[in-house]
Amino acid sequence: MLLDPTDEARLRMNRRHFFGRASLGLGSLAMGTLLGCSKEKPALIQSPDPTSRLHLPRIAKRVIYLFQSGGPSQYELFDHKPVLQERQGEELPESVRGDQRLTGMTSGQGSKPMAGSLFDFQQHGESRAWVSELMPHTAAIADDLCFIKTMHTEAINHDPAITFFQTGSQQAGRPSIGSWMSYGLGSDNENMPAFTVLLSRGAQRPQPIYSRLWGNGFLPSLHQGVQFRGGKDPVLYLRDPAGVDRNTRRRFLDGLAKLNELRLRDFGDPEIDSRISQYEMAYRMQTSVPEVMDLSDEPDEVFELYGEDARKPGTYAANCLLARRMAERDVKFIQLYHLGWDQHADLPREIASQARDTDRASAALVTDLKRRGLLEDTLVIWGGEFGRTNFSQGSLTATNYGRDHHPRCFTIWMAGAGVKPGISYGRTDELGYNIVEHPVHVHDFQATLLHLAGVDHERLTFKHQGRRYRLTDVHGEVVRDVLA
C-alpha cells in the first residue's frame, strides 16, 4: 500500500531526528501553553508580530524611493554656485580639499581646475528654490519639495556607496532598507509583496546594480524585495506551466504546505515558515500582479502627465506610473533604480539626457499622488549615492568636462508624508565643496525615513550571530528640522 507523503515523513525517523524532535516537542508544548493552545495540538513556531515594532505615530504608510544610480551632479541640477563659474579653470585650493581621499581616477591628476555649470539656474515658487534649466518639471513643483543639500557619506566608490544607502553598511550582506520596513511594519495588502523593485536605465554607460541591494540579508527571506520587470512576465516564474490550472495549483500548494508544516515541527527552522508564506503570496500574485501591470485603464491625460515613455514598459516613466499604482494598493516600500548618472566625461550632454529621462516622470509622480490624496501619507525620495566634484576630471574645455565622485556633500529631495514642503535644508560653501551648516549623514537619512514610517530606528533590531543589528548600526539622528 502506498503511503501518503505526510505519513511517510512521520515514519522516517533516526536517532538524531528522535532527540531533536523530542526536545522541540517540549518547547512547542511550552509555547502552546503560553499561546493558549491545547496539548494535543502544539503550536507551530511563530514569528513575532511585526507590528509590535511600531513605536511612533505612523505618518508615511508607504515609501517610493527613486534612486538615481551613479551619482547625479548637484552642480548641474540643484546646488547653484555662481562663484564656480566666476573662477572657471582656476586650481581648486588645497585648503578647500584638505586631506580628502580621492578616487584613483583623479588622485593622480596633477591639475584640478574648478568647473562651473554650463546650465542656467533660476529660483522657483514661493520657496525660491534654485533649480537648473535641466529640471523644468521638478522646478514647477519646488514648493512641494524638501531639498537636502548637505547629504554626506564616507563611501567614495559606487558599490559600497549604494550598498551603504540601501543597507546601512558599505559591506554586502546586510538587509536592505525595504526589507527592514517589511520586517518592522508587515504588509497592508495580502495580495502584493510589502517590498517591490523596478529597474530602468538611461542611454549612458550604467554602473551595475545587484539583486543583493534589495536582499533580505539575515532577515527571514519573506522580507526580500520582489523585482518587477517590463514585458509579459513581470515577475519571473509566477505563471503556471502549460497544463496546470488554478485548481491543480491549489491542490499542489495545499499538499506542499502539509509537508512543510511537518518539516517546521521537526526542525523549527523559521525559513520553512517563510517558504510557506512565499508560496501562498505567489499564488495570490498570479491574479493581483497582472491587474497592477495593466495600464489600459489609465486615461490619456495620465500619459500626458508622465510623458509618452510611460507607455513603454521598463522605462523610468512607466516605472513611476507603476509606483503610483502600487502605492494605491498599499505596497509598503517601492524601490525604483534608474541607472546612468556616472558622468566622468562628456557630462553636459549625458546629464541632459538623464534629466530628460527622469525630470518629467518624477514630478508627475508627486503631482499624481497629490491630486489623488496619496501624497499626505506617501513619502517620495529622489537621490543617488554621492555627488560630483567641483573640479573637472580630465581636461576642462569651454563646452565639455566630467566630474569625479564627491561624497562630502550632495543633494537629494523628499516630498510627502511628514516632510516640510518648500524648504532647502543645509548649506555648502561658495565653491560647493564642503558643508557649512546642517550636515545630514546617510544614517541620519535612514533614521528619519524610519521615523516617518512610525519606527524608532534604535529599537528596530534583529539578533544575528549573537549581536543585535539595526539599519543604522550604532549611529543616526532623526533630522527633525525637515519634519512638518
N, C-alpha and C positions, 0 to 999 in steps of 0.2 A: 504494500500500500504506500502510495506517495505521501510524504509528509508536507503539511503546509510549511512554507519557509519560516514563518514565525515560530512554529513548534520545533522545527529543526534547529533554529538558533538557540532555543531554550535547552535542548538536549545536548548541544555541543559544549562540553564542559571539561576543563582540565584543572590541575592543581592551582595554577596561577589565577584562572578565572574564578575558582571557588572562593579563595581567600579574598580576592579583590571584590567579588560581588557580595560576599558576606559582610565585609566592612562597609561597603557602600549602602547595603541594606539597612544597617544600624543608623547610618547618617540620614538616609531617606526617611526612616521611621521618625527620627527626631524632628526632621524638618516637617514631616507630615503632621506631627503633634502641634508644632508651632503654627502651622497654617490651617489647623482645624480639619485635617484630612483623616480618614479612617485608617486603622492599622492594616485592614485587608487590602487597601489600595494606596500604598505610599506615594507621595507626591514626586513628580519629576523634578530634577534640578531646575530651579527657576533663576533667571537673571533678575537683578534688582529693577524696580520700576524706574525707567529713565526719567520720568517727570519728577522724581524725588530730588533731582539735582537742580530743579528750577528754584533759584534763590532770590530773585529780584522781580520787580514788576516787568512784565514782558511787553516791550514796545514793538519790536520787529518780529512779526510772525514768520517772516521769510527773508532770505538774503539772495540778491542777484549780484554776483561778483564778476565784473567784466575785466578780466586780467589781460593786460596788454604785454605780451611776452616779448622780451628783447630789450626793454628799457627805453621808453619814449623820451625824447629830448625835451626837458622842461623849458629850455630857452626858445624853442620854436613854437611852443604851444601855450604855456600858461605863466611863465615867470619872466616878465618883461624887464630887460636890463639894458637901457639905452647907453649906459656907460661902456658896456662891452662894444657897442657899435662905435662909440667915440674913440675907443682905444684899440680899434681893429688892427690886428697884426702886431701889437706890442707884446713883448715877452711877459708871461704870467710871473708876477713877483714871487720869489722864493718864500717871502714872509706870508703870503696868502696860502700857498700849497703846504708849507710846513713839512712835516715828516710823513705825509700821507703815502701809503703804499699805492703804487700804480700797477696796472696790468702789464704783462710782458709786451703788449702791443705799443705802449708809449713810454715804458720805463727807460728804454734806451734811446728814445727820440731826443736829440740834443735841444732843439728849439721847440718851445711850446707857445705858439702865437695865439693870443686871445681872439675869439671869433664871435662877432655879434650875429644876430639872426638877420637873414635877408627878408624876413616877412614882417609885415606891419602888425602892430598891436593897437587895440582901442579898448576903452573902458565901456562896460555894458551894464544895462539895467540900473535899478536904484542902488544896487550894491557896488557899482562902479568897478566891477571885477575886470582885470586885464585878461583878454583872450586874443589869441592870434587870429589873423585872417584865414588860417588853415581850418579853423573850427567855427564856422559861422552858425551852425545849428546849436552847438554847445553854448556859444555866446548868447543865443536867443533865450536860453533857459538859465542864464547865470544866476538869477535871483532864486532859483530852486536849489542851487548847488552850494556845498561847503567845500572850498578848496583848501587842502592842507599842503602848504608849500615847503614844509620843513620835515618831511619824512627822511629818515636815515637808517642805514643798515651797516653791518660790518662786512657783509659779503661783497666781493668785488667781481666775481665771475658768475655767469648765468645760472649754471646748475645749482650751486649752493645758494645763490640769492633767491631763485624761485622756490627751492625747497624750503628755505627759511620762512618765506612769506606764507607758504601753504601748510607747513607742518610745525613751525616754531623752532626748527633746528636746521643747521646747514648740512647735517649728515642725514642720508636717506634712512628710512626705516620707521620714522615716527608717523602717527596717524595724521591725516590731513585735516584741515580746519573744518571741512564739510563733514568728515567722519566724527569729529568731536561734537559738532552740532547735532548730528543724528543720534549719537550716543547720549548726549545730555538732555535732548528735548524730545526724542522719539519722532513719530510721524503724525501728521494731521490728515493724511489721506492713505487709507489702507490699500488702495489700488495703484499707487505710484511710489517709487523709491523716495526716501527722505532727501537723498543727495544725488543730483544728476549733473552730468558733464557734457558740454558741447564744445567742439573744436572748429576753428576756421583758420585760414592762413591768407596773408597778403601776397602780393606778387614778388616780394623781395626774398632774400635768402634767409629762411627762418631757422632759428635755433630749435633743436629737437625738444619735444615735450614727451614726458614719460608717464605711463599709467600709474606709477607709484605716487605721483603728485596728488592723485585722488584715491590713494590706497588707505586701508584701514589700519595699517601698521600692526600694533599689538592689540588693538581693539577687536571685538568679535567681527567676523567678516560680513555680518549683516549690515555693518555701517560703512562699507566701502562705497565709493561713488559708482554710479551706473552710467556708462558713456552712451550717448545717443548720437547716431550718425545720420547724414543725409542719405536719401535713396529708399529703396523698397524694404530694406531690413534695418530699421533704425537702431534696434538692439540685437546684437548677434545671438544666434541660437534660441531666439524667442519663439519662432514659428514651430509648429508641429511638423514632423517629417511626413512625406507623402503616405497616405493610407491611414493616418492616425487622426481620429476626430476628437471632439471635446470630451465626449463620454469616455472614450478609451483612455484619454489623457487623465481624466479624473480618477478612473479606477486604478490606473498605474500609480498616480501620486498617493492615493489612499493606501495602497499596498506598501509603497516605499516608505510612507510615514510610519507604518507599523514597525517595519524593520528598523528604522532609525530610532524610534522610541525605545525599542528593546536595547539597541546599542547604547542609547543615552542612559538607560537604567543600569546597564552593566558597567559602563566606564565613566559616566558623569562628565564627559567632555562637552563643554558648552558650545563648541563648534558644531556639534551634531544638531543641537537646538537651532543654531543659525542656519544650518543646511536645510532643515525642515521649513523654516520661515522663508528662505530664499526660493525654494521650490514653489511654495504657495504664492509668493509675490509674483514670480514669473508667470504662473497660471493666470492670475488676475490681470497682469500687464498685457496678456495677449488680447484683451479687449480694450483696456484703457489707453495703451500706447498708440495704436492706430488712430484713435479718436483725437488724441493730443496733436499728433503729427499732421493730421489732415487739415490743411489751410483753406479748403474750398469754401468754408463758411465765413471766411474773413471778407468783408466788403472791400471794394476797390479803394476807398478812401484810406483804409489802413495801409495798403501797399503804397499809396501815395505818401503817407506819413513816413514809413520806414525806408522807402526807395524801392525801385524795381528789383534790386538784388534780393529783396525779401521773398521773391517768387522762386529763387534758385536755391534748392536745398544745399546745405553745407556752407553757405556764405555767412558772413558776420551778421548781415541784416536779417537773414532768415533765422539765425540762432537767437537774435534779440527778440524777434517776434515769438519764437517758440518759448523763450524765457518768460514772456508775459503770459502765454497760455499755461505754462507750468505754474506760474505764480497764482493764477486764477484757480488752479486746482490744489493749492496749498502745498506744493513741494517746498520743503524746508530750506534747502540750500541748492542754488542753481549756479553752477560754475561755468563761465564761458572763458575759453582761451583763444586769443587772436594772435597769431604768430607773425613776425616780420618787422619788428621795431628796432632791429640791431643795425643802426646806420654808422658804420666805421668809415664809410666813404660815400660820395655822391648823396650826402644827406638831404640837400634841398629837394631833389627830385623824388627820392624814395620816401621821405616823410610826408610829402604832399600826397603821394599815392596812398599811404597808410591812413592819413587823415580822411581822404575821400571814402575809404572803406568803412570807417568807424564813426565819423562825426555825426552823420545824419541819423543812423540807426540808434546810437547811444542816446542822443537827445530825444528821439522818437519814443524810445522805451520809457524814459522818465515822463514824458508828456502823456503817453498812453496810460501808464499806471495812474497818473494823477487824475486824469479825466474819468477813470473808472473807479475812483475812490480807493485804489490799492496802494498808492504811494505812502499814505499815512501809516501803514503797518508793513511796508516793504522797504528794506534797506538796499540801495543800489550803490555799488563801489566801482570806480574806474581807476586803473593804475597798473604800473609794471613793477619790476623787481628792483630797479635802481634808476638813476638818471644818467645824464651825459656830462662830460667835461665842458668847461667854458673855453677851453683851448682846442685848437684843431689837431686832429690826428693826421699826420702826414702834412703835405704842403698845403698852405692856405692860398686859394686864389679868390678873385673877386666874386665868382659865382658858384664856387664849389668848395666843399670841405666835409670832413667827417668828425665825429666826436667819439671818444672812448667812454668806458664805463665810469660812472661817478656815484659812489654810494653815500657820499657825505650829505647831500641834500637833493631832494627831488619832489615833484608834485603829484598828488592824487586828488580825486574828488569823490565826495559822498553825497547822497541825496536820499530823502525819505525819512523813514521811521526814526523819530527821536533826535535827528540831526538838525542843527541850526541852519536854515536856508539863507543864502545870500551873504555869506561871510568868506573872507580869505584869512586863514589862520596861519600864524607864523611868518617870519621874515628872514630872508637871506641877505648877505652883504651886497654892496652895489655891483660886485662882479659875479654874484650868484654862485660863489664857490663854497662858502661856509654859512652856517646858521647863526643868525644874530639873536633871535628870540623864539621861544616856544618850540623846541625840538620835539619831534614825535618819532619814537623808535618803533620798529616792527612789532615788538611785544606790546607796546602801548596801543598800537592799532588793533592788535588781536584782542587785547583786554577790553577795549572799547566796543568792538564788534560783539563779543560775547555778552557784555553788559547790556547792550541794546536788545539782545535776544532774550534777556532775563536770566543770565547765568553769571555767577561770581567766578571769575577766571581762576581764583585761588582755591576754590572748593571743587571745581570740576576736575577730578583726578581719576587715575586708573592705576592699580598696582600691577607692576610688571617686573619680574626678576628681583623681587624684594624691595623695590622702590616705587613710591607713588609719583607718577608722571602727570604733567598737565601741559596744555598747549603752550603756555607762556613760560614754561620751565620754572625758574625762581625769580622771574622778572615781570615787568609790565605794570603800568599805572593807567587807569581809565582817564582819557583826555576829556575832563568834564567841561572844559571851555567850549567844546563843539557840540555839547548836548543841548537840545531845546528845553 
